Amino acid sequence: MRLIIFDVRGVKVKEFYNKYFMKQKMMHPIMLALLPIALVATYFYGLRVLVLLLVNIVVASLVEYLSNSKIFKRNKISEAAIVTACLYTMTLPVAIPLWISIVGIAFGIFFGKMIFGGFAKNVFNPALVGRVFIYVNFPQQMTIFWNKAASGFPGGFGTYMTNALDSVTQSTPMTAFKMQSVYQSVSSTFLGQIPGVIGETSKILVILAAIYLIYKKIASWEIMAASVVGFCALSLVFNALHVASVPNPIQGMLMGGFLFGTVFMATDPVSAAKTTAGKWIYGIIIGIVTVIIRGFALFAGGVMFAILIGNTFAPIIDYCVNKIKENKKQKLNKEAQVNG
């Protein structure tokens, strides 16, 4: 009897999903890549990670459904909305009030995606649009209140949310460096047992996710590589000039959300550059701008602003690259006609 009930419920859930959601196979590897990161984040910070994920997915789906049905007369929600909600959640501190999280994802989906025409028409990464909106409007909740990373068994799986940090004496690795020029150990930042946003958990999982997404041909390795090249090159220049506000490249990449943003946000195929040369230019811009914002602006982390700036220039970069190719082709054709 229990098995029959389970099967019936399973069929109903499947029918509901098929009725309201548009299946997009390219989104499935991204969800799979995010799953280990979400689970490790839950271990470090508590079950509230899963609550935030669920709430943001529901709100993102609802906003897209209402926008589609009322504005575009469509009745399907793209699976990209689920991915956007998951990525957005990864950029939040676990203690963020739920209502602020809801405001951010609703803003990101509507103003970062639907207002441009919906799926595959957005100019900016919608997850970052939502994140920047609440970062600017609610800076204290986004930059001051952090939680300790759990250890041992069962870790965060045994609590709703881990204990809060004393914001005066303790902080994230990025803030600690910016305020006190203090480095945390590479092992702690690499493994992720540090205070920070949800996606700043295990850097090793982010790197493994990058390898997986490149293997599945979902994310551009050129953009990832270019971002790292731009970041490391400018960091080394500032290190050579003894600029104290810029950390060495290794520590810099392990601090904050640079790696997560590079792997999951910068490579968004809709808002990123699409030509091969354009991807390299786009990625280098993101890496360079991240270092500049981190080192000289008031913000502790700069990758989200850097990616949005990259999104702004991506169409221009592709246009210029294509125009140069077209001019070269025309020149070669003219030379061939003359020689012929």
C-alpha positions in Angstrom: 0.0 0.0 0.0 2.8 2.5 0.9 4.6 1.7 -2.4 1.4 2.4 -4.4 0.8 5.7 -2.6 4.5 6.6 -3.2 4.1 5.7 -6.9 0.9 7.8 -7.2 2.5 10.8 -5.6 5.6 10.4 -7.7 3.4 10.4 -10.9 1.6 13.5 -9.7 4.8 15.3 -9.0 6.2 14.4 -12.4 2.9 15.5 -14.1 3.0 18.8 -12.2 6.7 19.4 -13.2 6.1 18.5 -16.9 3.0 20.8 -17.0 4.7 23.9 -15.6 8.4 23.5 -16.3 10.4 23.6 -19.6 13.0 20.9 -19.6 16.5 22.2 -20.5 19.1 19.5 -20.6 22.0 21.9 -20.5 20.8 23.0 -17.0 21.0 19.6 -15.5 24.8 19.4 -15.3 24.9 22.8 -13.6 22.4 21.6 -11.0 24.5 18.4 -10.5 27.7 20.4 -10.2 26.1 22.7 -7.5 24.7 19.8 -5.5 28.0 18.8 -3.7 28.7 22.5 -3.0 25.2 22.9 -1.4 25.6 19.8 0.7 29.1 20.8 2.0 27.7 24.3 2.7 24.9 22.7 4.7 27.5 20.7 6.7 29.4 23.9 7.4 26.5 26.3 8.1 23.4 24.3 8.9 20.1 23.3 7.4 19.1 26.9 6.8 21.1 26.6 3.5 18.5 24.1 2.2 15.7 26.4 3.4 17.1 29.3 1.5 17.5 27.2 -1.6 13.9 26.0 -1.4 12.5 29.4 -0.8 14.5 31.1 -3.6 13.6 28.3 -6.1 9.9 28.7 -5.3 10.0 32.5 -5.5 12.0 32.5 -8.7 9.6 30.0 -10.3 6.6 32.0 -9.3 8.0 35.3 -10.5 8.9 33.8 -13.9 5.5 32.0 -14.2 3.5 35.1 -13.5 5.7 37.2 -15.8 5.4 34.6 -18.6 1.6 34.1 -18.2 0.7 37.8 -17.8 3.2 39.5 -20.2 4.3 36.9 -22.7 1.3 34.6 -22.6 3.5 31.5 -21.9 2.7 28.8 -19.4 6.1 27.3 -18.8 8.9 28.1 -16.4 12.4 27.6 -17.7 14.7 25.3 -15.7 17.1 28.2 -15.9 15.0 29.9 -13.2 15.9 27.0 -10.8 19.6 27.3 -11.7 19.4 31.1 -11.2 17.8 30.6 -7.8 20.5 28.1 -6.8 23.4 30.4 -8.0 21.9 33.4 -6.2 21.5 31.4 -3.0 25.2 30.5 -3.2 26.1 34.2 -3.0 24.3 34.9 0.3 25.4 34.7 3.9 23.5 31.9 5.6 22.0 34.3 8.2 20.4 36.6 5.6 16.8 37.4 6.6 14.4 35.4 4.4 12.5 38.5 3.3 15.7 40.1 2.0 16.6 36.9 0.1 13.1 36.9 -1.4 13.3 40.5 -2.5 16.7 39.9 -4.2 15.7 36.8 -6.2 12.4 38.4 -7.2 14.2 41.5 -8.4 16.9 39.4 -10.2 14.4 37.3 -12.1 12.1 40.1 -13.1 14.5 43.0 -13.8 17.5 40.9 -14.7 15.7 38.5 -17.0 12.0 38.9 -17.7 12.1 42.6 -18.5 14.5 41.7 -21.4 12.1 39.1 -22.8 12.7 36.1 -20.7 15.0 33.1 -21.2 18.1 33.6 -23.3 17.4 37.3 -23.9 18.9 38.7 -20.7 21.9 41.0 -21.0 23.1 40.6 -17.4 23.4 37.5 -15.2 20.1 37.6 -13.3 21.5 35.9 -10.2 24.1 38.7 -9.9 21.5 41.4 -10.6 19.5 40.2 -7.6 22.6 39.8 -5.5 23.9 43.3 -6.3 20.5 44.8 -5.6 20.4 43.6 -2.0 24.1 44.1 -1.5 23.7 47.8 -2.2 20.4 48.2 -0.3 21.1 46.0 2.7 24.9 46.2 3.2 24.9 45.3 6.9 23.0 42.1 6.4 25.3 41.2 3.5 28.7 42.1 4.9 28.6 42.1 8.7 26.7 39.0 10.0 28.6 35.8 9.5 28.4 32.3 11.0 31.0 29.9 12.2 31.8 26.9 10.0 30.9 23.6 11.8 33.3 20.7 12.2 33.0 17.1 13.3 29.9 14.9 13.0 27.1 15.6 12.1 28.2 19.2 11.5 25.6 21.6 10.3 23.2 18.7 9.5 22.5 18.6 13.2 21.4 22.2 13.6 19.3 24.8 11.8 22.1 27.3 11.7 25.5 27.5 13.2 26.5 30.1 15.8 27.1 33.7 14.7 30.5 35.2 14.7 31.5 38.3 16.7 31.6 40.8 13.8 34.1 43.0 15.7 36.9 40.4 16.4 36.1 37.8 13.7 35.4 38.1 10.0 35.7 36.4 6.6 39.2 35.9 5.0 38.5 38.8 2.6 37.5 41.2 5.3 40.3 40.1 7.6 42.9 40.9 4.8 41.3 44.2 3.9 41.1 45.5 7.4 44.1 43.9 9.1 46.3 42.5 6.2 45.9 39.0 7.8 46.0 35.9 5.7 44.1 32.7 6.7 45.7 29.4 6.0 45.5 28.1 2.5 44.2 24.7 3.7 41.2 26.3 5.5 40.3 28.5 2.5 40.9 25.7 0.1 38.7 23.2 2.0 36.1 25.8 2.9 35.9 25.7 6.7 35.7 29.5 6.9 33.0 32.1 7.5 31.6 33.5 4.3 28.8 33.3 1.8 27.3 29.9 1.1 29.2 29.3 -2.2 32.5 30.1 -0.5 32.7 26.6 0.9 35.1 24.1 -0.5 37.2 25.6 -3.3 38.2 22.1 -4.3 34.6 21.3 -5.1 34.4 24.5 -7.2 37.5 23.4 -9.1 36.0 19.9 -9.6 32.8 21.5 -10.8 34.7 23.5 -13.3 36.4 20.4 -14.7 33.0 18.6 -14.9 31.3 21.5 -16.7 34.2 21.9 -19.1 34.0 18.1 -19.8 30.2 18.3 -20.4 30.9 21.4 -22.7 28.5 23.5 -20.6 30.9 26.2 -19.5 33.7 27.9 -21.5 37.2 27.0 -20.4 38.4 30.0 -22.3 36.5 32.4 -20.0 37.6 30.6 -16.9 41.3 30.6 -18.0 41.2 34.2 -19.1 39.6 35.4 -15.8 42.4 33.6 -13.9 45.1 35.0 -16.2 43.8 38.6 -15.9 43.4 38.2 -12.1 46.9 36.7 -11.6 48.7 39.0 -14.0 47.4 42.3 -12.4 47.9 40.9 -8.9 51.5 40.1 -9.6 52.0 43.6 -11.0 50.6 45.2 -7.9 52.6 42.8 -5.7 55.8 43.9 -7.6 54.8 47.5 -6.9 54.3 46.6 -3.2 50.6 47.6 -3.1 49.6 46.4 0.3 45.8 46.2 -0.5 46.3 43.5 -3.1 47.1 40.0 -1.9 49.2 37.5 -3.8 47.3 35.7 -6.6 46.9 32.3 -4.8 45.5 33.8 -1.6 43.4 36.2 -3.7 41.8 33.5 -5.7 41.0 31.5 -2.5 39.4 34.5 -0.8 35.8 35.4 -1.4 33.8 34.2 -4.4 36.2 34.7 -7.3 36.5 31.1 -8.2 32.8 30.4 -7.8 31.9 33.5 -9.8 34.4 32.6 -12.5 33.1 29.0 -12.9 29.3 29.5 -12.6 28.5 33.2 -13.3 31.1 34.5 -15.8 30.5 31.5 -18.1 26.7 32.1 -18.4 26.3 31.4 -22.1 23.6 34.1 -22.5 25.3 37.1 -20.9 28.9 36.2 -21.7 30.9 36.8 -24.9 30.4 34.2 -27.6 33.3 34.5 -30.0 36.5 32.6 -29.1 38.6 35.8 -29.1 35.8 37.6 -27.3 35.7 35.1 -24.5 39.4 35.7 -23.8 39.0 39.5 -23.8 35.8 39.2 -21.7 37.5 36.9 -19.1 40.6 39.0 -18.8 38.4 42.1 -18.2 36.6 40.2 -15.3 39.9 39.2 -13.7 41.4 42.6 -14.0 38.4 44.5 -12.7 38.0 42.1 -9.8 41.5 42.9 -8.6 41.0 46.7 -9.0 37.7 46.7 -7.1 39.0 44.5 -4.3 42.2 46.5 -3.9 41.0 50.1 -4.2 37.2 50.2 -3.7 35.2 50.1 -0.5 33.8 46.7 -1.3 35.6 43.6 0.2 34.7 41.5 -2.9 34.5 42.7 -6.5 33.8 39.7 -8.7 30.1 40.2 -8.9 30.6 43.8 -10.1 33.4 42.7 -12.4 31.1 40.1 -14.1 28.3 42.6 -14.6 30.8 45.0 -16.1 31.9 42.2 -18.4 28.3 41.5 -19.3 28.0 45.1 -20.3 30.9 44.9 -22.8 30.3 41.3 -24.0 28.1 42.3 -27.0 30.5 45.1 -27.9 33.5 42.8 -27.7 31.7 40.2 -30.0 30.7 42.9 -32.4 34.3 44.2 -32.7 35.8 40.7 -33.0 33.3 39.8 -35.8 33.8 43.1 -37.5 37.6 42.6 -37.6 37.1 39.1 -39.0 34.7 40.4 -41.6 37.2 43.2 -42.7 40.0 40.7 -42.9 37.9 38.4 -45.0 36.9 41.2 -47.3 40.5 42.3 -47.7 41.6 38.8 -48.5 38.8 38.5 -51.1 39.9 41.8 -52.7 43.5 40.7 -52.8 42.4 37.4 -54.4 40.4 39.2 -57.1 43.4 41.5 -57.8 45.8 38.6 -58.0 43.4 36.5 -60.0 
